[in-house]
Amino acid sequence: MEPLIRIPTLADGAAVHEVVLACPELDANSRYAYALLCHEFDQTARVAEIDGVVVGFVCGFRPPRRPRSLFVWQVATLPAARGLGLAGCMIEAIVADSRANGQPIDHLEATVAEHNLASRRLFAGLARRLGAPLAVEPYITAETFGAMKHPAEPLIRIGPITNQRGRGG
Ligand SMILES: CC(C)(COP(=O)(O)OP(=O)(O)OC[C@H]1O[C@@H](n2cnc3c(N)ncnc32)[C@H](O)[C@@H]1OP(=O)(O)O)[C@@H](O)C(=O)NCCC(=O)NCCS
């Protein structure tokens, strides 16, 4: 069956949490946090379903000081569904819907560790398709994480977005 990209509801929180738990690259937050994100930040989140099963999700928000930016907080696709373009499609759907709703997102932001090649390619592909330059700047350093030994998370900033249609639409 064709994958379905849709806006999440509060009830998706548990399935989204399961997707995160299947991705060791991500810091897992509580089930409560994902329910809240799916419900209260639904316009800046999407889930991807195949055969009625949630196989991917993205959650983000508009930073209060940059309300035309989408800060992508977490994006994940279950290993078995990777490489199908789902992550890119979910993010593009948020951008496209923001324009349709008259509150356009014109920049994408995300922090991505240097070694996360799939994630870097995801954002490079989005920049290409959305016709926007991509810049990387320091943001969260390794020191910010203290004794956790977490690698630095530089900020990727894409924009201004000029190609409103992205892939497919
Ligand atoms: C990053 C991630 C969300 C991409 O999901 P996806 O649905 O496979 O993404 P897409 O199919 O849209 O592919 C995005 C790009 O990554 C590339 N890619 C996919 N898997 C890859 C891998 N294992 N290694 C390198 N590149 C990879 C794709 O070829 C594509 O690049 P292209 O547009 O140049 O062809 C997924 O790999 C994932 O869930 N990783 C674990 C969680 C994570 O690290 N999230 C990001 C940090 S918040």
Ligand as a Chemical Component Dictionary entry (heavy atoms), coordinates in Angstrom:
data_LIG
# 
_chem_comp.id                   LIG 
_chem_comp.type                 NON-POLYMER 
_chem_comp.pdbx_formal_charge   0 
_chem_comp.three_letter_code    LIG 
# 
loop_
_chem_comp_atom.comp_id 
_chem_comp_atom.atom_id 
_chem_comp_atom.alt_atom_id 
_chem_comp_atom.type_symbol 
_chem_comp_atom.charge 
_chem_comp_atom.model_Cartn_x 
_chem_comp_atom.model_Cartn_y 
_chem_comp_atom.model_Cartn_z 
_chem_comp_atom.pdbx_ordinal 
LIG C1  C1  C 0 17.640 10.258 8.989  1  
LIG C2  C2  C 0 16.384 9.430  8.670  2  
LIG C3  C3  C 0 15.212 10.066 9.400  3  
LIG C4  C4  C 0 16.122 9.448  7.158  4  
LIG O1  O1  O 0 14.881 8.782  6.942  5  
LIG P1  P1  P 0 14.422 8.251  5.487  6  
LIG O2  O2  O 0 12.940 8.127  5.524  7  
LIG O3  O3  O 0 15.217 7.080  5.092  8  
LIG O4  O4  O 0 14.844 9.512  4.624  9  
LIG P2  P2  P 0 14.745 9.705  3.056  10 
LIG O5  O5  O 0 14.314 8.418  2.400  11 
LIG O6  O6  O 0 13.955 10.952 2.839  12 
LIG O7  O7  O 0 16.301 9.884  2.635  13 
LIG C5  C5  C 0 17.024 10.985 3.014  14 
LIG C6  C6  C 0 18.427 10.903 2.426  15 
LIG O8  O8  O 0 19.261 10.044 3.251  16 
LIG C7  C7  C 0 19.907 9.077  2.443  17 
LIG N1  N1  N 0 20.070 7.893  3.260  18 
LIG C8  C8  C 0 19.116 7.060  3.692  19 
LIG N2  N2  N 0 19.675 6.100  4.470  20 
LIG C9  C9  C 0 20.999 6.355  4.520  21 
LIG C10 C10 C 0 22.108 5.745  5.173  22 
LIG N3  N3  N 0 21.975 4.666  5.931  23 
LIG N4  N4  N 0 23.330 6.287  4.997  24 
LIG C11 C11 C 0 23.493 7.391  4.236  25 
LIG N5  N5  N 0 22.466 8.027  3.598  26 
LIG C12 C12 C 0 21.238 7.502  3.747  27 
LIG C13 C13 C 0 18.962 8.896  1.267  28 
LIG O9  O9  O 0 19.652 8.374  0.145  29 
LIG C14 C14 C 0 18.494 10.311 1.032  30 
LIG O10 O10 O 0 19.485 11.069 0.335  31 
LIG P3  P3  P 0 19.195 11.595 -1.167 32 
LIG O11 O11 O 0 18.004 12.535 -1.058 33 
LIG O12 O12 O 0 20.464 12.292 -1.506 34 
LIG O13 O13 O 0 18.906 10.355 -1.960 35 
LIG C15 C15 C 0 16.549 7.941  9.095  36 
LIG O14 O14 O 0 17.776 7.448  8.586  37 
LIG C16 C16 C 0 16.503 7.723  10.601 38 
LIG O15 O15 O 0 15.443 7.542  11.175 39 
LIG N6  N6  N 0 17.661 7.716  11.267 40 
LIG C17 C17 C 0 17.691 7.516  12.724 41 
LIG C18 C18 C 0 17.165 8.733  13.475 42 
LIG C19 C19 C 0 17.975 9.973  13.164 43 
LIG O16 O16 O 0 19.195 9.942  13.141 44 
LIG N7  N7  N 0 17.277 11.113 12.943 45 
LIG C20 C20 C 0 17.903 12.367 12.609 46 
LIG C21 C21 C 0 18.394 13.123 13.764 47 
LIG S1  S1  S 0 17.080 14.026 14.576 48 
# 
loop_
_chem_comp_bond.comp_id 
_chem_comp_bond.atom_id_1 
_chem_comp_bond.atom_id_2 
_chem_comp_bond.value_order 
_chem_comp_bond.pdbx_ordinal 
LIG C1  C2  SING 1  
LIG C2  C3  SING 2  
LIG C2  C4  SING 3  
LIG C2  C15 SING 4  
LIG C4  O1  SING 5  
LIG O1  P1  SING 6  
LIG P1  O2  DOUB 7  
LIG P1  O3  SING 8  
LIG P1  O4  SING 9  
LIG O4  P2  SING 10 
LIG P2  O5  DOUB 11 
LIG P2  O6  SING 12 
LIG P2  O7  SING 13 
LIG O7  C5  SING 14 
LIG C5  C6  SING 15 
LIG C6  O8  SING 16 
LIG C6  C14 SING 17 
LIG O8  C7  SING 18 
LIG C7  N1  SING 19 
LIG C7  C13 SING 20 
LIG N1  C8  SING 21 
LIG N1  C12 SING 22 
LIG C8  N2  DOUB 23 
LIG N2  C9  SING 24 
LIG C9  C10 SING 25 
LIG C9  C12 DOUB 26 
LIG C10 N3  SING 27 
LIG C10 N4  DOUB 28 
LIG N4  C11 SING 29 
LIG C11 N5  DOUB 30 
LIG N5  C12 SING 31 
LIG C13 O9  SING 32 
LIG C13 C14 SING 33 
LIG C14 O10 SING 34 
LIG O10 P3  SING 35 
LIG P3  O11 DOUB 36 
LIG P3  O12 SING 37 
LIG P3  O13 SING 38 
LIG C15 O14 SING 39 
LIG C15 C16 SING 40 
LIG C16 O15 DOUB 41 
LIG C16 N6  SING 42 
LIG N6  C17 SING 43 
LIG C17 C18 SING 44 
LIG C18 C19 SING 45 
LIG C19 O16 DOUB 46 
LIG C19 N7  SING 47 
LIG N7  C20 SING 48 
LIG C20 C21 SING 49 
LIG C21 S1  SING 50 
# 
